[in-house]
Amino acid sequence: MRFPLFFILFFLISSLSFAQAIPDSLRFNFGDPNGEHESTYILTGKILDQDSGEPIEGVGLHIDGFYTGTNTDRFGTYLVNLTPGFHRVTFRHLSKVPVFTEVTLFENGVVNLQMVDKNYELEGVVVLSDEPDRNVRNPITGITKLTTRELQAIPAFLGEADIFKGLQLLPGVSSVGEGTSGINVRGAKTDQNLLLMDEAIVLSSNHALGFLSAFNTDVTETFTLYKGNLPATFGGRAGSALNIQMRPGSDENWQGQVGLGTSNGKLVIEGPLKKDKASLIFGGRISNANWLLGQARDFDIQNSKLNFYDGYFGVAWNVSPGHDIEARTLLTGDYFKFSNEFGYDWSNRVSSLNYRGVLGENLSIRALFADGDFSNAFFDPEGLDAAEVRNGMRYQQGKVTLTWANEKLAISSGLEGVRYSSKDEELNPFSSESNISPEKAGKEQGLELGAFASLEWDISEKTGLVAGLRYSFYNQLGPDTVYQYNEIGPISEDRITGEEVFGKGSIQSYSGFEPRLSIRHNLAENTSVKGSYARLYQYIQSVSNTFGPTPIDLWQLSTRYIPPQQSDNFSLGIFRNSKDNKFEFSVDGFYRTTQNQVEYRDFAQIFLNPHLETEIVLGEGKAYGVEFLFKKNLGILTGWVAYTYSRSFFRSSGQFEETQINRGEWFPSNYDKPHEVNFILSRKMYPRGLFNLSINYATGRPVSAVNASYVINSLIIPEYSDRNQYRIPDYFRVDVSYTLEKVFSKKGDSLNFSIYNLLGRRNAYSVFWQKDGDSRQLRPYRLAVLGSIFPSITYSIQFGGGEDE
C-alpha cells in the first residue's frame, strides 16, 4: 500500500526521535560488515518472562523503517527477515515493560530476551487474554479466548479453577445442569463440540460426573472456543470447537508447584532437559474428596466413593531455529460408586506428537500424529444381578497444515485423517455371586478424511475476511454384520428380515463440502460489524437415553442407518470498545439448523444392542438466540456481565408413528434454557489479595411431567405430557473466593478460600414423580445434587526457578 509522502516522513522522523530518546537500548552485532552479503538475513530468538522463565506469547516486534512486524508464538519464539545493516527493534507487550534493541546484522542472528511486568499496583487486575482490541479486529465472529490467569480469577467448585465452569460464565455457553458432563454451545448438543488438546482429539474430559474438568489449569495456557464459525482446519463436529493449548515447560531452570486442597492434591514439575533447547513438564492431580462424602447425613452418600486422577507429561524440543517438536500425553481416570446401588468407571489417554517448522520467509508447516484410548463402564455392585457393562473407543489421528503468509494475506491448506475403532461392548458378572451370563456385542469401525483450504485476508484497514472450504469423507469399515429390515414400515427389531455379513473393507460411505465464511467491517476504529456462515458435518456422536450426558455415554459411528449430522450456522454481531479498550461491549445473534440429529425412543435399550438403529429417532434441530456481553478489562475492579437468550428445538422426521416424537411437532431440547445471566466481579485487595464474586441465573431446563395417573388393579399408571412441555425451577447460584499471595514464601505461594453455592440454594437437578404415602396420586419431588454450601481451602507453593526476592 502506498502512503502519502508527508505521512512517511512524519512516521520516520517520529520513530527516529523516539528511538534516540531511549537511553538503555541493548546492542547486538552479528557478522562482518566487510565483504559480500545476502539480500536478507534471519533474526530469531525467544522472549521469556524474567520472573517465571515462561515463554511470552504475543510480543510484538516493531522495526524502524518497516510498516509491518511480527509477534512471538506461544513458545515465545519469533522469526523475521531483515536487510543487512543497522536496525532498531522494539519488543512490546501489553503487560510488560518494552525492550529497545539496536541490531547490526550481517549474518543470521539470535537475540534472546527477558521481559518484566509493568507495575499494575495502581491499575488493578488486567484480564486481557490477547490484543486489547482483538474482539473488534478479529474477522471471525463467535470466538472466545481465555487464559489460565483469567480462570483463576473466577470462584470455582471446591476451589479448583476449571475450564468448562469458566466457559459457562460466558455468553452462549451453558450445561444441562450440575452433575452432567460437557457444555452446550449456542443450542448444540454436547457431543457436537469438537474438543482438542493442541488440535489432538479428546473424547472425554470430565471428572466427578462433570463437576471438574480433566484438564489441570496449571499445565494449560490458553483456551480458544469457536462458537459460530469454525476455521476450515477444524472438522468432524456439527456445533463448536474448543482448542486447549498446553504450555511447554521452562527451558531455563527447574521449578515446580505443590498444592493441597479440600478436593485434591496436585504437583507440577518442569525444567530444561537441555538449556534453551529442550524442556519437560509434568502435572498431576489426585482426589481426596471421600472425606467430604463422609460428612453427609444421608447414609447412602456416606457409603459412596468418588476417586479421580489426571496426569500430563510434555516434552518440547527446539531442534533448530524455527523448528520445534513436542510430545504430549494426557491420562485421566475416574471411579464413582453411589452406595451399593450403581457406579461408573472410566479412563482416557491421549498422546500426540507435534512438529512446527519454518520453511522459508513466508512458509511454515505444522504436523500432528495422535493416538487416543477411551474406556468406560457402569456397574450394579449388589445382588444376583450384579454386573458390569464395559465399552470404549480407540482412534488414531494424523494432520498436516501448510501456511503461506505476509502482512495482508494468509493461506493455509492441509489434510486430516482419523481412524476410529470402537471397542466391543461386554457384559460380565460383577462378583462371583452374580447369576449374570457374559455377553458381547461387536461395534463399528470407521475412517474419516478431510481436505481443507482457508484464506485470511485484510482487504483494507477497515475490512477483513476469513474464507475456507473443507471436504470431508467418511467410510464405515468392516468386519461387521448389517441387519436388513422389511421395507414396509419403520425400522424395528420385529421387522428384521435378514442380515448381511461384511469382511474387511467398505460398508457405507458419506461425504460433503463444508464452506466457511466470516467477514468483519469496521464502522469506526473501535467498532466493527461481523457476519459468518459455516456448514459442518459430524460422523461420530455420543449415545445416551438420559436427559443429560454422562461420562460413560457410548460413542456411535455413522452407519447405513445412522447418517452423519449436518448443520448450517449463521451469525451476525456488533462489537465495540471504549476508553482505550478499558471497556468492551458486544451483541451477537445466531441461528443454526441441523439435519439427521439423533434422539431416542422412550425406554430405549442403548447398551449391548447389535441393532441400535431400532432405538433411534432421526429428525431436525434448530436453535437461535442473541448474546450480550459487557466487560471491564482494566482497573482495580474488573469483570463482566453476560446475558444470553437462546432457544433450541427438535422435530422428528419419521413418516411412521413409531418413529415420531410428539407427533412430529417441534419440542424443546433437553438443554433449552431461554434466559441465562452471569455476573463476574474481581477486585484487587492490596497489597496481595484478590476477591472474586460470581452470580449465575438460568431458566430451568425442560422435562416431561405426569399430567394424571390412574389406578388399575391397585397399580398406579402415570400419563405423561408431551416431550419436554414443562420446566424444572429456575437455577440461581452465588459463589465467592478470596486469594492471598505470598503468604509464607517470597518465592511464591497462595492461599485460596472459596465458597460454592454461598446461599445454600437447593437448585433442582431433576424433578421426579413418586407415590406419596398412602395416596394414590403421584407427586413431584425435586432432586438437588448440590443443595448446600461447599466451602474449600487450597494452598499451593512454588519451588525452584530462581533466587528469592
Secondary structure as UniProt FT lines:
FT   HELIX           5..20
FT   TURN            23..24
FT   STRAND          26..30
FT   STRAND          41..49
FT   TURN            50..52
FT   TURN            57..58
FT   STRAND          60..63
FT   TURN            64..65
FT   STRAND          70..71
FT   TURN            74..75
FT   STRAND          77..82
FT   STRAND          85..92
FT   TURN            94..95
FT   STRAND          99..105
FT   STRAND          109..110
FT   STRAND          113..115
FT   TURN            121..123
FT   TURN            132..133
FT   HELIX           134..137
FT   STRAND          143..147
FT   HELIX           148..151
FT   TURN            152..153
FT   HELIX           157..159
FT   HELIX           163..167
FT   TURN            168..169
FT   TURN            171..172
FT   STRAND          173..174
FT   TURN            178..179
FT   STRAND          184..185
FT   TURN            186..187
FT   HELIX           190..192
FT   STRAND          193..197
FT   TURN            198..199
FT   STRAND          200..201
FT   STRAND          206..207
FT   HELIX           208..210
FT   STRAND          212..213
FT   TURN            217..218
FT   STRAND          220..226
FT   TURN            232..233
FT   STRAND          240..246
FT   STRAND          255..261
FT   STRAND          264..274
FT   TURN            275..277
FT   STRAND          278..287
FT   HELIX           290..293
FT   TURN            294..295
FT   HELIX           299..302
FT   STRAND          305..320
FT   TURN            321..322
FT   STRAND          323..338
FT   TURN            339..341
FT   STRAND          342..358
FT   STRAND          363..380
FT   TURN            384..385
FT   STRAND          387..405
FT   STRAND          409..429
FT   TURN            432..433
FT   STRAND          439..441
FT   STRAND          445..458
FT   STRAND          463..477
FT   STRAND          480..485
FT   HELIX           493..495
FT   STRAND          496..502
FT   STRAND          506..524
FT   TURN            525..526
FT   STRAND          527..538
FT   STRAND          540..543
FT   TURN            551..552
FT   STRAND          554..557
FT   STRAND          565..578
FT   TURN            579..582
FT   STRAND          583..600
FT   TURN            602..603
FT   TURN            607..608
FT   TURN            610..611
FT   HELIX           612..615
FT   STRAND          616..632
FT   STRAND          637..652
FT   HELIX           657..659
FT   HELIX           662..664
FT   STRAND          667..668
FT   TURN            670..671
FT   STRAND          675..685
FT   TURN            686..688
FT   STRAND          689..698
FT   STRAND          702..703
FT   STRAND          706..712
FT   TURN            713..714
FT   STRAND          715..720
FT   TURN            723..724
FT   STRAND          726..727
FT   STRAND          731..741
FT   STRAND          749..756
FT   TURN            758..759
FT   STRAND          766..771
FT   TURN            773..774
FT   STRAND          778..783
FT   STRAND          790..800
//
